[in-house]
């Protein structure tokens, strides 16, 4: 006969969870004894997991047991705890990858700690852990108002969490109308080259969920925080890529303006020709692309009203398409399609070549298989027609950079699908 086995997960861990340790001391009245603490590199957090007596089910999970969000996210790589017979019983020691430091969490009832009682009351007038964030703000964010090691995201460091701050980068521009909501300079001083790489040996990209991006394509009514979910993306990992696991329905096209996961950052456009490029990894692998399922790159003024995108696009029936779309004021200005066979290529390189002198952009796509030196072309590079005019204001503002980013979208009824980018480069052509 044959034997099969099945493993059931009792808790899905954050991406790139590395170190794990058991808390064994009786601090906090023994409330944590036997709990697990783990270092979640991806979201820059320490997660606490409490199991039942048999170890077969989770009775409590605190994803914000300790957070490292400001001013620069610490990437926790390993973690250990000290037991009752060790030098500093009850402490938790964390190796910070990008900080090059050992970070120590000390319980309130350790040594000279206060050991006082924290009520955890939902009250904006008190800050019981003295970490600079009032109890109500912490409770809104799901962080612990009784632990100074657990603080909410606060990009501008003003003591009000991003969730409750209407201007997260303190640039005087409300988040709802700020295409670069966590960049006070709005990309105006970010010169070329710009290289976003999510390789494990690359420096942490920082910014939104460690993607390197500073905002999302805005529609003027939806907070950038509600246009993506940190648990919906994988940044880095073994493959060293950025993946949106399940691209949801939502589209910037026309008056829909419901785009999600339209990550972007601002770039100070030079006067000479430059290009925005990416590599889409295994596009539509394992699925039959549906109508309007798209993944690619985008440039524009940072809104869902004015942009040019170059994407790989599914279609009802074959062949699939490389799709170039220009939109001004929610109205189609240019729409071009070229045939491409998908799935199939290991990856497809996409390029938008911008000529500031002429005020134009031109699109190219190259299907490739992975070779020893990179792209092994599967066919001639696809040229998306003649250059397309773009507004000069996208390139000449002294206060706001050109919005450059990635886009993955579906108008429905196509089901969610994965989209993966290997890098995003903005550099001289």
C-alpha positions in Angstrom: 0.0 0.0 0.0 1.0 3.6 0.0 1.1 6.3 2.7 0.4 9.9 2.3 0.9 12.7 4.8 -0.5 16.2 5.1 0.9 19.1 6.9 -1.6 21.8 8.1 -0.3 25.3 8.8 -1.5 26.7 12.1 -0.2 30.2 11.3 1.0 31.8 8.1 4.1 33.8 8.8 5.1 37.1 7.4 7.4 37.1 4.4 11.1 36.3 5.1 10.5 35.2 8.7 13.9 34.0 9.8 14.9 33.8 13.5 12.6 32.1 16.0 12.9 31.6 19.7 10.9 30.5 22.8 10.3 32.9 25.7 10.9 30.9 28.8 10.9 33.3 31.8 8.2 34.3 34.2 8.3 38.1 33.4 4.9 39.8 33.0 3.5 37.3 35.6 4.3 34.4 33.3 2.0 35.7 30.6 4.6 35.0 27.8 6.2 31.8 29.2 6.2 29.3 26.4 5.3 31.8 23.7 7.3 32.0 20.4 8.9 35.2 19.1 10.1 35.4 15.6 12.0 37.9 13.5 10.0 39.0 10.4 12.6 40.5 8.1 10.1 41.6 5.4 7.7 43.8 7.4 10.4 44.8 10.0 8.6 43.4 13.0 8.8 41.0 15.9 5.8 38.6 16.0 4.6 36.9 19.1 2.8 33.6 18.8 1.0 31.9 21.7 0.0 28.2 21.3 -2.4 26.0 23.1 -1.2 23.4 25.6 -0.8 20.8 22.8 1.0 23.2 20.5 -1.5 22.4 17.7 -3.3 25.7 17.5 -2.6 29.4 17.8 -4.5 31.1 20.7 -2.9 34.6 20.2 -0.8 36.2 17.5 0.6 39.7 17.9 2.1 40.9 14.6 3.1 44.2 16.3 4.8 42.8 19.4 7.8 45.0 18.4 8.0 47.2 15.3 10.9 48.9 13.6 9.2 51.5 11.4 10.9 54.8 12.1 13.0 56.6 11.3 14.6 53.9 9.2 13.1 50.4 9.3 15.4 47.9 11.0 15.4 44.5 9.2 15.4 41.9 12.0 17.3 38.8 10.9 17.8 36.7 13.9 16.4 36.6 17.5 17.2 34.9 20.8 15.8 35.1 24.3 17.6 34.8 27.7 16.4 32.3 30.2 16.1 32.5 34.0 19.7 31.3 34.6 21.3 33.6 32.0 22.9 37.0 32.4 19.8 39.1 31.5 16.8 37.0 32.1 13.6 37.9 30.2 15.4 40.1 27.6 15.0 39.5 23.9 18.0 40.1 21.6 17.6 40.9 17.9 20.2 41.1 15.1 19.4 44.1 12.8 20.6 43.4 9.3 20.7 46.9 7.9 21.4 48.7 11.2 24.5 46.5 12.0 23.4 46.5 15.6 22.1 44.2 18.2 18.8 45.5 19.5 17.6 44.5 23.0 14.0 44.4 24.3 13.9 44.8 28.0 10.8 43.8 29.9 9.2 46.5 32.2 9.8 44.3 35.2 13.5 43.8 34.5 16.2 45.4 36.7 15.4 49.0 37.2 12.2 48.9 35.1 9.1 50.4 36.5 7.1 47.2 36.7 4.0 49.4 37.0 0.6 48.4 35.8 -0.5 49.5 32.4 -4.2 49.8 31.8 -4.0 49.8 28.0 -7.0 52.2 28.0 -8.1 53.6 24.7 -7.4 57.2 25.6 -5.7 59.9 23.5 -4.6 61.8 26.6 -2.3 59.2 28.0 0.9 57.5 26.7 1.4 54.7 29.2 4.6 53.2 27.7 6.2 56.7 27.1 7.1 55.9 23.5 5.7 59.2 22.1 2.4 57.8 20.8 -0.8 58.1 22.8 -2.7 55.0 23.8 -5.6 55.7 21.3 -3.2 56.1 18.4 -1.5 52.8 19.2 -4.7 50.9 19.6 -5.9 52.3 16.2 -2.8 50.8 14.7 -2.8 47.5 16.5 0.4 48.3 18.3 0.8 47.7 22.1 0.2 50.8 24.2 1.9 49.0 27.1 5.2 48.3 25.2 7.7 51.0 24.2 9.1 48.5 21.7 5.9 48.5 19.8 5.3 51.7 17.9 3.1 52.6 14.9 4.5 53.6 11.5 5.3 57.4 11.5 7.1 58.5 8.4 7.7 62.1 9.4 8.4 61.2 13.1 6.0 63.8 14.5 4.5 61.6 17.1 1.2 61.0 15.2 1.0 57.7 13.3 0.7 57.6 9.6 -2.8 56.2 10.0 -4.0 59.3 11.9 -1.8 61.9 10.3 -3.3 63.7 7.3 0.1 64.6 5.9 2.5 61.7 6.4 5.6 63.4 5.0 4.9 66.9 6.5 5.2 68.6 3.1 2.0 70.6 3.4 0.3 68.4 0.8 -2.5 66.2 2.2 -2.0 62.5 1.6 -5.2 62.2 -0.4 -3.7 64.6 -3.1 0.0 63.6 -2.7 1.3 61.1 -5.2 4.4 60.6 -3.1 2.8 60.6 0.3 6.0 59.6 2.2 8.5 61.8 0.3 8.6 65.4 1.5 10.6 66.4 -1.6 8.1 64.6 -4.0 11.0 63.3 -6.1 12.2 66.7 -7.1 15.7 66.0 -6.0 16.0 62.3 -7.0 18.4 62.3 -9.9 19.3 59.4 -12.2 20.1 56.6 -12.1 17.4 55.2 -9.9 17.7 51.5 -9.3 15.2 49.4 -7.3 16.4 45.9 -6.8 14.8 43.5 -4.4 17.7 41.0 -4.3 18.5 39.6 -0.9 22.1 40.9 -1.1 21.0 44.4 -2.1 20.6 47.2 0.5 17.0 47.3 1.9 14.9 49.4 -0.4 13.0 51.0 2.5 10.0 53.3 2.1 6.5 51.6 1.5 6.7 48.0 2.8 10.4 48.0 1.9 9.6 48.3 -1.9 11.5 51.5 -2.4 8.3 53.3 -3.6 7.0 56.5 -1.9 3.4 56.5 -3.0 0.7 55.1 -5.2 -1.2 56.3 -8.2 -3.8 58.6 -6.5 -7.4 59.2 -7.3 -7.9 62.1 -4.9 -10.4 60.2 -2.6 -8.6 57.1 -1.4 -5.7 57.1 1.0 -2.6 55.4 -0.3 -2.7 53.1 2.7 -6.0 51.7 1.4 -4.6 51.1 -2.1 -2.5 48.1 -1.2 -2.1 45.5 1.5 1.4 44.8 2.9 0.3 41.1 3.3 -0.6 41.1 -0.4 3.0 41.5 -1.6 6.3 39.6 -1.3 9.4 41.8 -1.4 12.7 40.0 -1.9 12.6 36.4 -0.7 14.6 33.7 -2.2 13.9 34.9 -5.8 14.8 38.5 -5.1 11.8 40.0 -6.8 8.6 42.0 -6.0 5.4 40.0 -6.4 1.8 41.1 -6.0 0.3 37.7 -5.1 -3.3 38.3 -6.1 -3.8 41.3 -8.3 -7.4 42.4 -7.5 -10.0 44.1 -9.6 -9.3 47.8 -10.0 -8.3 50.0 -12.9 -7.0 53.5 -13.6 -8.4 53.5 -17.2 -10.9 56.1 -18.0 -13.2 57.3 -15.2 -12.8 54.0 -13.2 -9.9 55.3 -11.1 -10.0 52.3 -8.8 -6.4 51.2 -9.3 -4.7 49.4 -6.5 -1.0 48.3 -6.2 0.1 51.2 -8.5 3.4 51.8 -6.7 5.4 54.8 -7.7 8.2 57.3 -6.8 9.2 60.7 -8.1 12.2 61.2 -10.3 13.9 64.5 -11.3 13.8 64.1 -15.1 17.0 65.1 -16.9 17.1 67.1 -20.1 18.7 64.2 -22.0 17.0 61.0 -23.2 16.4 58.4 -20.5 14.5 55.1 -20.1 12.3 53.4 -17.6 12.7 49.7 -17.7 11.7 46.5 -15.9 11.6 42.7 -16.4 8.3 40.9 -15.9 9.1 37.4 -14.5 7.2 34.4 -15.9 4.2 36.5 -17.0 0.9 34.7 -16.7 2.7 31.5 -15.9 0.3 28.6 -15.1 -2.8 30.5 -16.1 -4.8 31.5 -19.2 -4.7 35.3 -19.2 -8.1 36.8 -19.0 -9.4 40.0 -20.5 -7.7 43.1 -19.2 -5.4 41.4 -16.8 -2.3 43.6 -17.0 1.2 44.0 -15.5 4.0 46.5 -16.5 5.3 50.0 -15.9 3.8 53.5 -15.9 4.9 57.1 -16.0 2.8 60.3 -15.5 1.9 63.0 -13.1 1.2 60.6 -10.3 -2.6 60.5 -10.6 -4.9 57.9 -12.1 -6.0 60.6 -14.6 -2.8 61.3 -16.6 -0.4 58.6 -17.4 1.3 56.4 -20.0 1.6 52.7 -19.3 3.3 49.8 -21.1 1.9 46.5 -20.0 1.5 42.8 -20.9 -2.2 42.3 -21.3 -4.5 39.3 -21.3 -7.2 38.9 -23.9 -10.3 36.7 -24.5 -8.7 34.4 -27.0 -5.2 34.5 -28.3 -2.8 36.0 -28.9 -2.1 38.1 -25.9 -0.8 41.6 -26.3 1.8 44.2 -25.4 -0.3 47.2 -24.7 0.7 50.9 -24.7 -1.9 53.3 -23.3 -1.9 57.1 -22.9 -4.6 58.8 -20.9 -5.1 62.6 -20.3 -7.9 63.8 -18.1 -9.4 60.3 -17.8 -9.7 60.2 -21.6 -7.9 57.8 -24.0 -5.3 59.6 -26.1 -3.4 56.7 -27.5 -4.0 53.0 -27.5 -1.7 50.5 -29.3 -1.5 46.7 -29.2 1.1 44.2 -30.5 0.8 40.5 -30.4 3.0 38.4 -28.0 2.7 34.7 -27.0 2.0 34.4 -23.3 2.6 32.5 -21.1 5.9 31.1 -22.4 8.9 33.4 -22.0 11.0 33.3 -18.8 10.6 37.0 -18.7 9.7 40.0 -20.8 11.7 43.2 -20.7 9.7 46.4 -21.0 11.2 49.8 -21.8 9.7 53.3 -22.0 12.2 55.6 -23.6 11.6 59.3 -22.8 13.0 62.1 -25.0 12.6 65.4 -23.0 13.8 67.5 -26.0 10.9 66.3 -28.1 8.5 65.7 -25.2 7.9 62.1 -26.3 7.9 58.6 -25.0 8.3 55.3 -27.0 7.6 51.8 -25.9 9.6 48.5 -26.5 9.1 44.9 -25.3 11.6 42.0 -25.5 10.5 38.4 -24.8 13.4 36.4 -23.3 14.5 33.1 -22.0 17.0 33.2 -19.1 20.6 32.6 -20.4 24.0 32.6 -18.7 24.4 36.3 -19.5 20.8 37.4 -19.1 18.3 37.8 -21.9 18.3 35.2 -24.7 15.9 36.8 -27.1 13.0 34.6 -28.3 12.0 37.0 -31.1 12.8 40.5 -32.3 12.2 43.4 -29.9 8.6 44.6 -30.3 8.4 48.3 -31.1 5.1 50.0 -30.0 4.9 52.4 -32.9 6.2 55.9 -33.2 7.0 58.1 -30.2 4.0 59.5 -28.3 3.8 63.1 -27.1 3.5 63.7 -23.3 2.8 66.9 -21.4 5.9 69.0 -20.8 4.7 69.6 -17.2 5.6 65.9 -16.3 9.2 66.7 -17.0 9.8 70.3 -16.1 8.3 70.9 -12.6 10.8 72.2 -10.1 8.7 71.0 -7.1 7.4 67.5 -8.2 9.3 64.8 -10.0 8.0 62.6 -12.9 6.0 59.7 -11.4 7.6 56.4 -12.3 6.3 53.0 -11.2 4.8 49.6 -11.7 1.2 48.7 -12.4 -0.9 45.6 -12.2 -4.6 45.8 -12.9 -7.7 43.9 -13.8 -11.1 45.4 -14.7 -12.8 42.1 -14.0 -14.5 39.7 -14.2 -11.0 38.0 -14.5 -10.0 36.4 -11.2 -7.0 37.6 -9.2 -3.6 36.6 -10.6 0.1 37.0 -9.6 2.4 39.6 -11.1 6.2 39.7 -10.5 8.9 42.3 -11.3 12.6 41.7 -11.2 13.7 45.3 -10.9 12.8 48.9 -11.9 15.5 51.1 -13.4 15.4 54.7 -14.5 18.7 55.6 -16.3 20.3 57.3 -19.3 19.2 55.6 -22.6 
